[in-house]
Amino acid sequence: MSQTRTRSRYTKADKAKVVALAEMKGQTVAAEETGIPLTTINQWYHKPEYVEMRTKTREDVAEQFWQAIQISLRAVVAGIEDGKLSEKAIALGVLYDKYALMTGGATGRTENRELDDLPDSTYVEALREWQRLARPGGEGAASEAAEESAGEGVRPLSE
């Protein structure tokens, strides 16, 4: 590939190499390493013919990861028998995480809880209990004291 500053003509193979580099390392790095302007790389990167190539490349890499996962899984199973498990299990975990990230799979687990699944009275009672406990004297304070000041910036809930 030519790295001259003058207007250059690049072959389709040159463009494909630069787009592949941009896919692996990012467009900015590809521009720095090749001397090709970032705007030019960005234009090539988004052309339909190269979008298809990038997708195919990603699919190929994902397939290779999947094959490595299968090999690692067999090694982990064998490691259970021979006692050499930890390094194999770590390698399997890393491979699977990278595969999941590349293919859009789950890379973590989160749970959400809706706050509208209980009656309002339950939440009101919980807030009153919190106010009672948050007051100076907390647990020892009488429940009637909820009508009094609950401390600086905290007011009791009204019925």
Buried (B, 14 or more C-beta within 10 A) or exposed (E): EEEEEEEEEBEEEBBBBBBBBBBEEEBEEBBEEBEBEBEBBBEBBEEEEBEEBBEEBEEEBBEEBBEBBEEBBEBBEEBEEEEEBEEBBEBBEEBBBBBBEBBEEEEEEEEEEEEEEEEEEEEEEEEBEEBBEEBEEEEEBEEEBBEEEBEEEEEBEEE
